[in-house]
Amino acid sequence: MQSTRSTRLLSLARRFVHIRTAAQSARESTGLGRDKSSGAESTSGTEQTTHFGFQTVRESEKEQKVHEVFEQVANSYDMMNDAMSLGIHRVWKDMFVERLGPTHGMRLLDMAGGTGDITFRYLRYLANQPNPQQRSSHVTVSDINQHMLDVGEERAKRLGLTTDQLSNCTVAWQCADAEKLPFQDASFSAYTIAFGIRNCTHVDKVLSEAYRVLQPGGRFMCLEFSHLTNETMQWLYDQYSFQVIPPMGQLLAGQWQAYQYLVESIRRFPKQEQFKRMIEQAGFDQVSYENLTFGVVSIHSGFKL
């Protein structure tokens, strides 16, 4: 019995090493294994550069690269979220919407809303609130990747959460760039973005656009991976992120490189206090943040006053 178990463990270990070696070779052959300095050398000319995970790329390249990542992971995105976080991402999103506290009559822009996780929670939250005045609410789900939106729309139909199936609430799905929103000024009373802002090239422009489309008194809320407050726990989390998540992406979704980028992008995102200052610089007041799970993720909030 012990011999059989040892044989199975050895087989799994060999498979893991084989996948990791093959994926690393693929990354190197496509240039994805380059460090920051080698990436910087390839960005000739005067065009500004930015980061794509741990790579340095031209700004014009990043949007396409991010688009390709989410094209690759769209169909397995929700499954991988469950696997990577052991299901805790559901709790984080529940808390995020509870902190928003939707009320009837709200007009929400759910940016980077993709597969609909935040929007569906928003709709269910409203359905559980009394609405004696029959006030109408709205949500626009927006994402730069149409494939992600297609997955979300299909989910909405299966869950019975479309405009035709809801009362006193409308739902729209629109492909848009968070840095150049196609909406008029003061169009929404709330703006949410969950696990999306770190993938944008110019975070300052995203915040500026969020401020522009919000009505006076409107609220900006962001749920994003962040940085742990304890160095030992951060080290352990880094080991999990870099040694487990990419191989898991390969085994469950056939995507090593996409998940390698995702964990690298988390490490490049500003720390809590720095991001708070960026939100304030965009014009928001009463800016605050709340760490969840020791700072693995943070909820950031600000108001347009």
C-alpha positions as CSV (number, residue, x, y, z in Angstrom):
1,M,0.0,0.0,0.0
2,Q,2.8,2.4,1.0
3,S,4.7,1.4,-2.1
4,T,1.8,2.2,-4.4
5,R,1.2,5.6,-2.7
6,S,4.9,6.4,-3.1
7,T,4.8,5.4,-6.8
8,R,1.8,7.7,-7.4
9,L,3.5,10.6,-5.6
10,L,6.7,10.1,-7.6
11,S,4.7,10.0,-10.8
12,L,2.9,13.3,-9.9
13,A,6.2,14.9,-9.0
14,R,7.7,13.9,-12.4
15,R,4.7,15.2,-14.2
16,F,5.0,18.5,-12.4
17,V,8.7,18.9,-13.2
18,H,8.1,18.0,-16.8
19,I,5.3,20.6,-17.2
20,R,7.3,23.3,-15.4
21,T,10.4,22.6,-17.6
22,A,8.4,22.6,-20.8
23,A,6.6,25.8,-19.9
24,Q,9.8,27.5,-18.9
25,S,11.3,26.6,-22.2
26,A,8.3,28.0,-24.0
27,R,8.5,31.2,-22.0
28,E,12.1,31.7,-22.9
29,S,11.6,31.0,-26.6
30,T,8.8,33.6,-26.8
31,G,10.7,36.2,-24.7
32,L,8.3,35.8,-21.7
33,G,11.2,34.7,-19.5
34,R,13.1,38.0,-19.9
35,D,13.8,40.1,-16.8
36,K,13.1,43.8,-16.6
37,S,16.5,44.9,-18.0
38,S,16.3,42.7,-21.1
39,G,12.8,43.9,-21.7
40,A,13.9,47.5,-21.5
41,E,16.5,46.9,-24.2
42,S,13.9,45.8,-26.6
43,T,11.9,49.0,-26.2
44,S,13.7,51.2,-28.7
45,G,12.7,54.7,-29.7
46,T,11.0,57.4,-27.7
47,E,7.8,55.6,-26.9
48,Q,7.1,55.3,-23.2
49,T,7.5,51.9,-21.6
50,T,5.4,50.2,-18.9
51,H,5.4,46.8,-17.1
52,F,3.6,43.6,-18.2
53,G,4.2,41.5,-15.2
54,F,7.9,41.5,-14.7
55,Q,8.6,42.5,-18.3
56,T,9.1,46.0,-19.6
57,V,7.2,46.6,-22.8
58,R,6.1,49.5,-24.9
59,E,2.8,51.1,-23.8
60,S,1.3,50.3,-27.1
61,E,2.0,46.6,-26.6
62,K,0.6,46.1,-23.1
63,E,-3.1,46.5,-24.0
64,Q,-2.8,43.7,-26.7
65,K,-0.8,41.5,-24.4
66,V,-3.4,41.8,-21.6
67,H,-6.2,41.3,-24.1
68,E,-4.5,38.0,-25.2
69,V,-4.2,36.8,-21.6
70,F,-7.9,37.2,-20.9
71,E,-8.8,35.7,-24.3
72,Q,-6.9,32.6,-23.2
73,V,-8.4,32.3,-19.7
74,A,-12.0,33.6,-20.2
75,N,-13.6,30.1,-20.3
76,S,-11.7,28.8,-17.3
77,Y,-11.5,32.1,-15.3
78,D,-14.1,31.3,-12.7
79,M,-12.9,27.7,-12.2
80,M,-9.3,29.0,-11.7
81,N,-10.4,31.6,-9.3
82,D,-11.9,28.9,-7.1
83,A,-8.8,26.7,-7.4
84,M,-6.3,29.5,-6.7
85,S,-8.0,31.0,-3.8
86,L,-9.6,27.8,-2.4
87,G,-13.0,29.5,-2.9
88,I,-12.1,32.5,-0.7
89,H,-12.5,34.9,-3.7
90,R,-16.3,34.4,-3.3
91,V,-16.1,35.7,0.3
92,W,-14.0,38.7,-0.8
93,K,-16.6,39.6,-3.5
94,D,-19.5,39.2,-1.1
95,M,-17.9,41.6,1.4
96,F,-17.1,44.0,-1.4
97,V,-20.7,44.3,-2.5
98,E,-21.8,44.4,1.2
99,R,-19.5,47.4,1.7
100,L,-21.0,49.0,-1.4
101,G,-24.5,48.5,0.1
102,P,-26.5,48.8,-3.1
103,T,-29.8,50.7,-2.8
104,H,-32.8,50.8,-5.3
105,G,-32.3,53.6,-7.8
106,M,-28.6,53.1,-8.0
107,R,-26.8,53.3,-11.4
108,L,-23.7,51.1,-11.2
109,L,-20.8,50.9,-13.7
110,D,-19.1,47.5,-13.1
111,M,-15.8,48.1,-14.8
112,A,-13.7,45.0,-15.8
113,G,-16.9,43.2,-14.9
114,G,-16.2,40.4,-17.4
115,T,-17.9,37.2,-16.3
116,G,-20.4,39.1,-14.1
117,D,-19.4,38.1,-10.5
118,I,-19.8,41.6,-9.0
119,T,-22.9,42.4,-11.1
120,F,-24.7,39.2,-10.1
121,R,-24.1,39.9,-6.4
122,Y,-25.3,43.5,-6.9
123,L,-28.5,42.2,-8.5
124,R,-29.2,39.6,-5.8
125,Y,-28.5,42.2,-3.1
126,L,-31.1,44.5,-4.6
127,A,-33.6,41.6,-4.9
128,N,-33.3,41.1,-1.2
129,Q,-34.1,44.7,-0.3
130,P,-37.6,46.0,0.0
131,N,-38.6,48.4,-2.8
132,P,-42.0,49.9,-1.9
133,Q,-41.5,52.9,-4.2
134,Q,-40.6,50.6,-7.1
135,R,-37.5,52.5,-7.9
136,S,-35.6,51.4,-11.0
137,S,-32.0,50.4,-10.8
138,H,-29.4,49.8,-13.5
139,V,-26.0,48.2,-14.0
140,T,-23.7,48.5,-17.0
141,V,-21.1,45.7,-17.1
142,S,-18.1,46.8,-19.0
143,D,-14.9,45.1,-20.0
144,I,-12.2,45.7,-22.6
145,N,-12.4,42.0,-23.6
146,Q,-15.5,41.0,-25.5
147,H,-14.9,37.3,-24.9
148,M,-15.1,37.9,-21.1
149,L,-18.4,39.7,-21.6
150,D,-19.8,36.9,-23.8
151,V,-19.1,34.5,-21.0
152,G,-20.8,36.8,-18.5
153,E,-23.9,37.3,-20.7
154,E,-24.3,33.5,-21.0
155,R,-24.0,33.1,-17.3
156,A,-26.6,35.8,-16.8
157,K,-29.1,34.0,-19.0
158,R,-28.5,30.7,-17.2
159,L,-29.0,32.5,-13.8
160,G,-32.1,34.4,-14.8
161,L,-30.4,37.8,-14.3
162,T,-31.1,39.6,-17.6
163,T,-33.2,42.7,-18.0
164,D,-36.1,40.6,-19.3
165,Q,-36.0,38.3,-16.3
166,L,-35.6,41.1,-13.6
167,S,-38.1,43.6,-12.2
168,N,-37.2,47.2,-11.8
169,C,-33.6,46.7,-12.9
170,T,-31.9,46.9,-16.3
171,V,-28.6,45.3,-17.3
172,A,-26.4,46.4,-20.1
173,W,-23.1,44.8,-21.4
174,Q,-20.7,47.0,-23.2
175,C,-17.1,46.5,-24.4
176,A,-15.0,49.6,-23.4
177,D,-11.6,50.7,-22.3
178,A,-11.4,51.9,-18.7
179,E,-9.0,54.6,-19.7
180,K,-11.3,56.0,-22.4
181,L,-14.9,55.4,-21.2
182,P,-17.7,56.1,-23.8
183,F,-20.1,57.3,-21.2
184,Q,-21.2,60.9,-20.5
185,D,-20.1,62.8,-17.4
186,A,-22.0,62.1,-14.2
187,S,-23.7,59.0,-15.7
188,F,-23.5,56.7,-12.7
189,S,-23.9,56.8,-8.9
190,A,-21.4,54.0,-8.2
191,Y,-18.3,52.6,-9.9
192,T,-16.8,49.2,-9.1
193,I,-13.7,47.5,-10.4
194,A,-12.7,44.1,-9.1
195,F,-9.3,42.5,-9.9
196,G,-9.0,44.6,-13.0
197,I,-7.3,47.9,-12.4
198,R,-3.8,46.4,-12.1
199,N,-4.0,45.2,-15.7
200,C,-4.5,48.7,-17.0
201,T,-1.6,50.6,-18.6
202,H,-2.4,54.0,-17.0
203,V,-4.0,53.5,-13.6
204,D,-4.2,57.3,-13.2
205,K,-6.3,57.6,-16.3
206,V,-8.7,54.8,-15.1
207,L,-9.2,56.7,-11.8
208,S,-9.7,60.0,-13.7
209,E,-12.3,58.5,-15.9
210,A,-14.1,56.9,-12.9
211,Y,-14.3,60.3,-11.3
212,R,-15.6,61.9,-14.5
213,V,-18.5,59.4,-15.0
214,L,-19.6,59.5,-11.4
215,Q,-22.3,61.8,-10.2
216,P,-21.6,64.2,-7.3
217,G,-21.9,62.1,-4.2
218,G,-21.1,58.9,-6.2
219,R,-18.8,56.2,-4.8
220,F,-15.7,54.6,-6.3
221,M,-14.9,51.1,-5.0
222,C,-12.0,48.9,-6.0
223,L,-11.2,45.3,-5.0
224,E,-7.7,44.3,-5.8
225,F,-4.9,42.0,-4.8
226,S,-2.5,43.8,-2.5
227,H,0.5,43.3,-0.2
228,L,0.5,41.5,3.1
229,T,1.4,43.4,6.2
230,N,3.6,40.6,7.7
231,E,6.9,39.8,5.9
232,T,6.9,36.1,6.8
233,M,3.4,35.7,5.5
234,Q,4.2,37.7,2.4
235,W,7.2,35.3,1.7
236,L,4.9,32.3,2.1
237,Y,2.3,33.8,-0.1
238,D,5.0,34.6,-2.8
239,Q,6.1,30.9,-2.7
240,Y,2.5,29.8,-3.3
241,S,1.9,32.4,-6.0
242,F,5.0,31.7,-8.1
243,Q,5.5,28.0,-7.4
244,V,1.9,26.7,-7.3
245,I,-0.4,29.0,-9.3
246,P,1.3,28.8,-12.8
247,P,1.6,25.0,-12.6
248,M,-2.0,24.9,-11.5
249,G,-3.0,27.0,-14.5
250,Q,-1.2,24.5,-16.7
251,L,-2.9,21.5,-15.2
252,L,-6.4,22.8,-14.9
253,A,-6.6,25.3,-17.8
254,G,-3.6,24.5,-20.1
255,Q,-2.3,28.1,-19.5
256,W,1.0,28.5,-17.7
257,Q,2.1,31.8,-19.1
258,A,-1.2,33.6,-18.5
259,Y,-1.2,32.8,-14.8
260,Q,2.5,33.6,-14.6
261,Y,1.6,37.1,-15.8
262,L,-1.3,37.4,-13.3
263,V,0.8,36.6,-10.3
264,E,3.6,38.9,-11.5
265,S,1.1,41.8,-12.1
266,I,0.0,41.5,-8.4
267,R,3.6,42.1,-7.3
268,R,3.9,45.1,-9.5
269,F,0.7,46.8,-8.2
270,P,1.2,49.7,-5.7
271,K,1.0,49.1,-2.0
272,Q,-2.2,50.1,-0.1
273,E,-1.0,53.6,1.0
274,Q,0.4,54.4,-2.4
275,F,-2.8,53.4,-4.2
276,K,-4.8,55.4,-1.7
277,R,-2.8,58.5,-2.6
278,M,-3.4,57.9,-6.3
279,I,-7.2,57.8,-5.6
280,E,-7.0,61.0,-3.7
281,Q,-4.9,62.6,-6.5
282,A,-7.8,61.7,-9.0
283,G,-10.1,64.0,-6.9
284,F,-11.8,61.6,-4.6
285,D,-12.5,62.4,-0.9
286,Q,-12.9,60.3,2.2
287,V,-10.6,57.7,0.7
288,S,-10.0,54.6,2.7
289,Y,-9.0,50.9,2.4
290,E,-9.7,47.7,4.2
291,N,-7.4,44.7,4.2
292,L,-8.9,41.3,3.8
293,T,-7.1,38.0,4.6
294,F,-4.1,39.9,6.1
295,G,-3.8,42.1,3.0
296,V,-3.9,39.4,0.3
297,V,-6.6,41.7,-1.1
298,S,-7.8,45.2,-0.2
299,I,-11.1,47.1,-0.7
300,H,-10.5,50.7,-1.6
301,S,-13.2,53.3,-1.4
302,G,-13.6,57.0,-2.3
303,F,-16.4,59.5,-2.9
304,K,-16.9,62.3,-5.5
305,L,-18.0,65.2,-3.3
